[in-house]
């Protein structure tokens, strides 16, 4: 991103120096490639984002009356007992278009196709926060949910390098990641891998520094950007080295079995709650994608087909059934966090939970007027807030992300396409 031409996908991936035109004539090419428990986080700020692929029936979600006395709607009914812990927002979006192919902008405000023209690319708020505070835990962030299904899932998490973060897709895999400690042999292999990769990074840094003395200003800027990404990799490597020999928290139950995206949803929520409670991570995302098959709820048609309902009453009724199921388990997750102690407050007080979608209307596939709920995080809740959705007073969803980041102690003035901090 930002004119970078190196490949930097993970520790162990290829790190290729960017093309440097001012050295091409000297035959010093830019073509060489180098191969490359529980914490003490009581009271720490945390963030969880949940997004689905096809939005919600907003006519059955949004109330008509704003403020604290808003009415119970069909889709808010499963959340009625926890409404004091959450706020319903209407009018927030990113101003992007693209239907399915803009859903991935939910947590960034930026289309991936436009990322190369922006200093921070299309980094999502979870990954931005993970870069800032993720070093404090074993896992800087956890991305959980759907890998496949129609249109490849929600593609909810993106790094500053413009790479999608692949999700952990099932409860068994997430359980092992959180609670199963590597064997001594595996730990030894990891330590050796870390040493090799640290040596490679040293060589890459020295090569880039040497080249910086021979290039013009434009290419020096490219090298500076490259070295910034090398430092990002070094930070991740240092984090991995720190936790290699540390035992993981003791599992509170046996490894769960995998079923399907519908039946696994409650367990994924439970495991995310445990990850927060054990301070294994402070940043998590959960995407509900195209492999969420409503047949497991007794619905005959597939989710995507139902989303193009054309106001057919039967199709809308089926959509409400599957959407209420998703919302019900979000509500149970919030209620669970509200019952867990975190020092002198609850885990919900410490955790900002964002729930919604990058799709505002599944029938027309619009990306405006997004369904947004916010719970916990020490905010004053219990109301329905409607903000201007267009015109000069338009409020961007990214403005809310700025506020979330600042609540977590990350001092930023802007994020994505924000126009300020949400008041």
C-alpha positions as CSV (number, residue, x, y, z in Angstrom):
1,X,0.0,0.0,0.0
2,X,1.1,3.7,-0.3
3,X,3.3,2.9,-3.3
4,X,4.9,-0.1,-1.5
5,X,5.9,-2.8,-3.9
6,X,7.3,-5.4,-1.4
7,X,5.4,-8.4,-0.4
8,X,4.8,-8.7,3.3
9,X,2.1,-11.1,4.2
10,X,3.3,-12.8,7.4
11,X,6.4,-13.9,9.3
12,X,7.9,-16.5,7.0
13,X,6.7,-14.8,3.8
14,X,8.9,-13.2,1.2
15,X,10.3,-9.8,1.9
16,X,11.2,-8.2,-1.4
17,X,12.8,-4.8,-1.6
18,X,10.8,-2.2,-3.6
19,X,11.8,-1.3,-7.1
20,X,14.2,1.7,-7.0
21,X,14.4,3.4,-10.4
22,X,17.4,5.5,-9.5
23,X,19.5,2.4,-9.0
24,X,18.4,0.6,-12.1
25,X,20.9,2.3,-14.3
26,X,23.7,1.2,-11.9
27,X,22.6,-2.4,-12.1
28,X,22.0,-2.5,-8.4
29,X,18.6,-4.0,-8.8
30,X,15.5,-3.9,-6.6
31,X,14.8,-7.4,-7.8
32,X,16.6,-9.4,-5.0
33,X,14.3,-11.2,-2.6
34,X,15.0,-12.6,0.8
35,X,13.2,-15.6,2.1
36,X,12.3,-15.1,4.7
37,X,-2.1,-17.7,30.1
38,X,-3.5,-15.6,31.5
39,X,-2.3,-12.0,31.6
40,X,-2.4,-9.2,34.0
41,X,-4.9,-7.2,32.1
42,X,-7.5,-6.5,34.8
43,X,-9.4,-3.4,33.9
44,X,-7.7,-3.1,30.5
45,X,-9.7,-1.7,27.6
46,X,-10.9,-4.2,25.0
47,X,-12.8,-4.1,21.7
48,X,-14.9,-6.7,19.9
49,X,-16.6,-6.2,16.5
50,X,-19.3,-8.5,15.0
51,X,-20.4,-8.1,11.4
52,X,-22.6,-10.1,9.1
53,X,-22.6,-10.4,5.3
54,X,-26.1,-9.3,4.3
55,X,-27.3,-6.9,6.9
56,X,-30.6,-6.9,8.8
57,X,-34.2,-6.0,8.0
58,X,-33.9,-2.4,9.1
59,X,-37.7,-1.9,9.0
60,X,-37.9,-4.5,11.7
61,X,-34.8,-3.3,13.6
62,X,-34.9,0.5,13.9
63,X,-37.4,2.1,16.2
64,X,-39.4,5.2,15.2
65,X,-39.0,7.0,18.5
66,X,-35.5,8.3,19.5
67,X,-34.1,8.6,23.0
68,X,-34.4,6.3,26.0
69,X,-38.1,5.6,25.5
70,X,-37.7,3.9,22.1
71,X,-40.1,1.1,21.4
72,X,-39.4,-2.6,21.2
73,X,-39.1,-3.7,17.6
74,X,-39.2,-7.3,16.2
75,X,-35.4,-7.6,15.9
76,X,-34.6,-5.7,19.1
77,X,-36.9,-8.0,21.1
78,X,-34.1,-10.5,21.9
79,X,-32.0,-7.6,23.3
80,X,-34.7,-6.0,25.4
81,X,-33.3,-7.3,28.7
82,X,-29.9,-5.8,28.0
83,X,-31.0,-2.5,26.4
84,X,-29.5,-0.6,29.3
85,X,-26.1,-1.9,28.2
86,X,-26.4,-0.8,24.5
87,X,-27.1,2.0,22.1
88,X,-28.9,1.7,18.7
89,X,-27.6,4.0,16.0
90,X,-29.2,5.0,12.7
91,X,-27.8,7.1,9.9
92,X,-24.2,5.9,10.3
93,X,-22.3,4.5,7.2
94,X,-19.2,5.1,5.1
95,X,-20.7,6.6,2.0
96,X,-19.3,3.8,-0.1
97,X,-21.1,1.7,-2.8
98,X,-20.6,-1.7,-4.1
99,X,-23.1,-4.0,-2.5
100,X,-21.5,-7.4,-1.7
101,X,-18.1,-6.0,-2.8
102,X,-18.2,-3.1,-0.3
103,X,-19.2,-5.1,2.8
104,X,-15.5,-5.5,3.6
105,X,-15.3,-1.8,4.3
106,X,-17.4,-2.2,7.5
107,X,-14.5,-1.6,9.9
108,X,-12.3,0.5,7.7
109,X,-14.5,2.9,5.7
110,X,-12.3,2.3,2.7
111,X,-12.8,0.0,-0.3
112,X,-9.8,-2.3,-0.8
113,X,-9.6,-1.2,-4.4
114,X,-8.9,2.4,-3.2
115,X,-6.5,1.4,-0.4
116,X,-3.3,2.0,-2.5
117,X,-4.0,5.7,-2.6
118,X,-4.2,6.1,1.2
119,X,-1.3,6.3,3.8
120,X,-3.1,3.7,6.0
121,X,-4.6,1.7,3.2
122,X,-7.8,0.0,4.2
123,X,-6.7,-1.0,7.7
124,X,-9.7,-1.9,9.8
125,X,-10.2,-0.5,13.3
126,X,-9.5,-3.8,15.0
127,X,-6.1,-4.2,13.3
128,X,-5.2,-0.6,13.9
129,X,-5.9,-1.0,17.6
130,X,-4.0,-4.3,17.6
131,X,-0.9,-2.5,16.1
132,X,-1.1,0.1,18.9
133,X,-1.9,-2.1,22.0
134,X,-1.8,-5.7,20.8
135,X,1.7,-6.3,22.0
136,X,0.4,-6.5,25.6
137,X,-1.3,-9.9,25.0
138,X,-0.4,-13.3,23.5
139,X,-2.6,-12.6,20.5
140,X,-2.6,-9.0,19.3
141,X,-6.1,-9.7,17.8
142,X,-8.3,-12.7,17.1
143,X,-10.3,-12.8,13.8
144,X,-13.0,-15.5,14.0
145,X,-15.8,-16.6,11.7
146,X,-16.4,-17.3,8.0
147,X,-13.7,-18.0,5.5
148,X,-15.9,-19.1,2.6
149,X,-19.4,-19.1,1.5
150,X,-20.8,-16.7,-1.1
151,X,-18.4,-13.8,-2.0
152,X,-15.8,-15.1,0.4
153,X,-17.4,-14.1,3.7
154,X,-17.4,-10.6,5.1
155,X,-13.6,-10.1,4.8
156,X,-13.9,-8.1,8.0
157,X,-10.3,-7.6,9.0
158,X,-7.5,-5.9,7.0
159,X,-3.9,-4.9,7.8
160,X,-2.1,-1.7,7.0
161,X,-0.4,-3.6,4.2
162,X,-3.7,-4.3,2.5
163,X,-3.8,-8.0,3.4
164,X,-6.9,-9.7,4.6
165,X,-6.6,-11.4,8.0
166,X,-7.9,-15.0,7.6
167,X,-10.3,-16.0,10.3
168,X,-10.2,-18.9,12.6
169,X,-13.2,-20.7,11.2
170,X,-14.4,-23.2,13.9
171,X,-14.6,-23.7,17.6
172,X,-12.1,-26.6,17.8
173,X,-9.4,-24.6,16.0
174,X,-10.1,-21.5,18.2
175,X,-10.0,-23.7,21.4
176,X,-6.6,-25.1,20.4
177,X,-5.3,-21.7,19.7
178,X,-6.3,-20.4,23.1
179,X,-5.7,-23.3,25.4
180,X,-3.5,-26.0,23.8
181,X,0.2,-25.4,24.6
182,X,2.7,-26.5,22.0
183,X,4.8,-29.6,22.7
184,X,8.4,-29.0,23.8
185,X,9.6,-30.2,20.3
186,X,7.3,-27.6,18.7
187,X,8.5,-24.9,21.0
188,X,12.1,-25.7,20.1
189,X,11.3,-25.5,16.4
190,X,9.5,-22.2,16.9
191,X,12.5,-20.8,18.8
192,X,14.8,-21.9,16.0
193,X,12.4,-20.4,13.4
194,X,12.4,-17.1,15.4
195,X,16.2,-17.0,15.3
196,X,16.4,-17.6,11.6
197,X,13.7,-14.9,10.9
198,X,15.4,-12.4,13.2
199,X,18.6,-13.0,11.2
200,X,16.8,-12.5,7.9
201,X,15.3,-9.3,9.2
202,X,18.7,-8.0,10.2
203,X,20.0,-8.7,6.7
204,X,17.1,-7.1,5.1
205,X,17.5,-4.0,7.3
206,X,21.2,-3.7,6.5
207,X,20.7,-4.2,2.8
208,X,18.0,-1.4,2.8
209,X,20.2,1.0,4.8
210,X,23.1,0.4,2.4
211,X,20.9,1.1,-0.6
212,X,19.6,4.3,1.1
213,X,23.0,5.9,0.6
214,X,22.8,5.4,-3.2
215,X,19.3,6.5,-4.1
216,X,17.5,9.7,-4.8
217,X,14.9,11.3,-2.5
218,X,11.9,9.6,-4.1
219,X,13.4,6.1,-3.7
220,X,14.6,7.0,-0.2
221,X,11.0,7.6,0.7
222,X,10.1,4.2,-0.7
223,X,12.9,2.6,1.4
224,X,11.7,4.4,4.5
225,X,8.2,3.0,4.0
226,X,9.8,-0.4,3.5
227,X,11.8,-0.2,6.7
228,X,8.6,0.8,8.6
229,X,7.0,-2.4,7.5
230,X,10.2,-4.4,8.5
231,X,9.9,-2.8,11.9
232,X,6.2,-4.0,12.0
233,X,7.4,-7.5,11.3
234,X,10.1,-7.2,14.0
235,X,7.5,-6.2,16.6
236,X,5.4,-9.3,15.7
237,X,8.4,-11.5,15.9
238,X,9.3,-10.1,19.3
239,X,5.8,-10.8,20.5
240,X,6.0,-14.3,19.2
241,X,9.3,-14.9,20.9
242,X,8.0,-13.6,24.2
243,X,5.1,-16.1,24.3
244,X,6.8,-19.2,22.8
245,X,7.7,-20.7,26.1
246,X,4.8,-19.3,28.2
247,X,2.1,-21.8,29.1
248,X,-1.4,-21.0,27.9
249,X,-4.4,-20.7,30.3
250,X,-6.0,-23.9,31.5
251,X,-9.0,-24.9,29.5
252,X,-12.3,-24.7,31.4
253,X,-13.8,-27.5,29.4
254,X,-12.9,-30.1,26.8
255,X,-12.3,-29.2,23.2
256,X,-15.6,-28.6,21.5
257,X,-16.7,-30.4,18.3
258,X,-17.3,-28.6,15.1
259,X,-20.8,-28.6,13.5
260,X,-21.7,-25.8,11.1
261,X,-21.7,-22.0,11.1
262,X,-25.2,-21.8,12.6
263,X,-24.7,-24.2,15.5
264,X,-21.1,-23.1,16.1
265,X,-22.0,-19.5,16.7
266,X,-22.8,-19.7,20.4
267,X,-19.5,-21.6,21.1
268,X,-17.5,-19.0,19.1
269,X,-19.0,-16.3,21.3
270,X,-18.2,-18.3,24.4
271,X,-14.6,-18.8,23.3
272,X,-14.2,-15.1,22.5
273,X,-15.5,-14.2,26.0
274,X,-12.9,-16.6,27.5
275,X,-10.1,-15.0,25.4
276,X,-11.0,-11.6,26.8
277,X,-11.4,-13.0,30.4
278,X,-8.0,-14.7,30.3
279,X,-6.4,-11.7,28.7
280,X,-5.2,-13.8,25.8
281,X,-6.3,-10.9,23.6
282,X,-8.0,-7.6,23.9
283,X,-9.1,-7.2,20.3
284,X,-11.5,-9.6,18.5
285,X,-13.7,-9.8,15.5
286,X,-16.4,-12.2,14.5
287,X,-17.8,-12.4,11.0
288,X,-21.0,-14.1,10.0
289,X,-20.6,-14.9,6.4
290,X,-22.0,-16.7,3.5
291,X,-21.6,-20.2,5.0
292,X,-24.3,-19.3,7.6
293,X,-26.9,-21.7,6.1
294,X,-30.4,-21.1,7.5
295,X,-31.4,-24.7,6.7
296,X,-30.1,-25.5,10.2
297,X,-32.9,-23.2,11.4
298,X,-35.5,-25.0,9.5
299,X,-35.5,-22.6,6.6
300,X,-35.4,-24.1,3.1
301,X,-33.9,-21.3,1.0
302,X,-30.3,-20.0,1.3
303,X,-29.5,-16.7,3.0
304,X,-28.4,-14.9,-0.1
305,X,-31.4,-15.9,-2.1
306,X,-33.7,-14.8,0.7
307,X,-31.9,-11.4,0.9
308,X,-33.2,-10.6,-2.6
309,X,-36.7,-11.0,-1.1
310,X,-38.6,-8.4,-3.2
311,X,-40.8,-7.8,-0.2
312,X,-42.2,-11.3,-0.4
313,X,-43.7,-11.8,3.1
314,X,-42.6,-15.4,3.4
315,X,-39.0,-14.6,2.5
316,X,-38.9,-11.6,4.9
317,X,-40.3,-13.8,7.7
318,X,-37.5,-16.4,7.1
319,X,-34.9,-13.6,7.1
320,X,-36.2,-12.3,10.4
321,X,-35.9,-15.8,11.9
322,X,-32.3,-16.1,11.0
323,X,-31.5,-12.5,11.9
324,X,-33.2,-12.9,15.3
325,X,-31.0,-16.0,15.9
326,X,-27.8,-13.9,15.2
327,X,-29.1,-11.0,17.4
328,X,-30.1,-13.3,20.2
329,X,-26.6,-14.8,20.5
330,X,-25.0,-11.3,20.3
331,X,-27.3,-10.4,23.3
332,X,-26.3,-13.5,25.2
333,X,-22.6,-12.5,24.6
334,X,-23.2,-9.0,26.0
335,X,-25.1,-10.5,29.0
336,X,-22.3,-12.9,29.7
337,X,-19.7,-10.1,29.7
338,X,-21.9,-8.1,32.0
339,X,-21.8,-10.9,34.6
340,X,-18.0,-11.4,34.5
341,X,-15.9,-9.4,37.0
342,X,-13.0,-7.4,35.8
343,X,-11.5,-5.8,38.9
344,X,-14.0,-3.3,40.4
345,X,-16.2,-3.4,37.3
346,X,-17.5,-5.9,34.8
347,X,-15.8,-7.2,31.7
348,X,-18.5,-5.5,29.7
349,X,-17.6,-2.1,31.2
350,X,-14.1,-2.8,29.9
351,X,-15.1,-4.0,26.5
352,X,-16.6,-2.0,23.7
353,X,-18.7,-4.3,21.5
354,X,-19.7,-3.2,18.0
355,X,-22.4,-5.1,16.2
356,X,-23.7,-4.5,12.7
357,X,-22.9,-5.0,9.0
358,X,-21.4,-3.3,6.0
359,X,-24.7,-3.9,4.2
360,X,-27.6,-1.6,5.0
361,X,-30.3,-3.2,2.9
362,X,-29.9,-6.8,1.8
363,X,-32.7,-6.6,-0.8
364,X,-31.2,-3.7,-2.7
365,X,-27.7,-4.4,-1.5
366,X,-27.1,-0.8,-0.4
367,X,-24.2,0.1,1.9
368,X,-25.9,3.1,3.4
369,X,-27.9,3.5,6.7
370,X,-26.0,0.6,8.3
371,X,-27.5,-1.3,11.2
372,X,-25.2,-0.4,14.2
373,X,-25.4,-1.4,17.8
374,X,-22.8,-0.5,20.4
375,X,-22.6,-2.1,23.8
376,X,-20.4,-1.8,26.9
377,X,-17.1,0.1,26.9
378,X,-18.1,2.5,29.7
379,X,-20.4,4.5,27.4
380,X,-23.7,5.9,28.6
381,X,-26.2,3.6,26.9
382,X,-29.9,2.8,26.8
383,X,-31.1,4.9,23.9
384,X,-31.8,5.0,20.2
385,X,-29.8,7.7,18.4
386,X,-30.5,8.9,14.9
387,X,-27.9,11.0,13.2
388,X,-28.0,12.9,9.9
389,X,-27.5,10.4,7.1
390,X,-26.7,12.9,4.4
391,X,-26.0,16.5,3.7
392,X,-23.4,18.8,5.3
393,X,-24.2,17.4,8.8
394,X,-23.6,13.8,7.7
395,X,-22.0,11.7,10.4
396,X,-19.6,9.0,9.3
397,X,-19.3,5.6,11.1
398,X,-15.6,6.1,11.2
399,X,-16.2,9.1,13.5
400,X,-17.5,6.5,16.0
401,X,-14.3,4.5,15.5
402,X,-12.2,7.5,16.4
403,X,-14.2,7.8,19.6
404,X,-13.7,4.0,20.3
405,X,-10.0,4.3,19.8
406,X,-9.7,7.3,22.1
407,X,-11.7,5.5,24.7
408,X,-9.1,2.8,24.6
409,X,-6.3,5.2,25.1
410,X,-5.2,5.4,21.5
411,X,-4.9,9.1,20.7
412,X,-5.9,9.5,17.0
413,X,-7.7,12.5,15.4
414,X,-9.0,10.6,12.3
415,X,-9.5,7.2,11.0
416,X,-10.6,5.9,7.5
417,X,-13.0,8.5,6.1
418,X,-13.8,10.2,9.4
419,X,-14.7,13.9,9.6
420,X,-14.0,14.2,13.3
421,X,-14.8,12.4,16.6
422,X,-18.3,11.2,17.3
423,X,-19.8,13.4,20.0
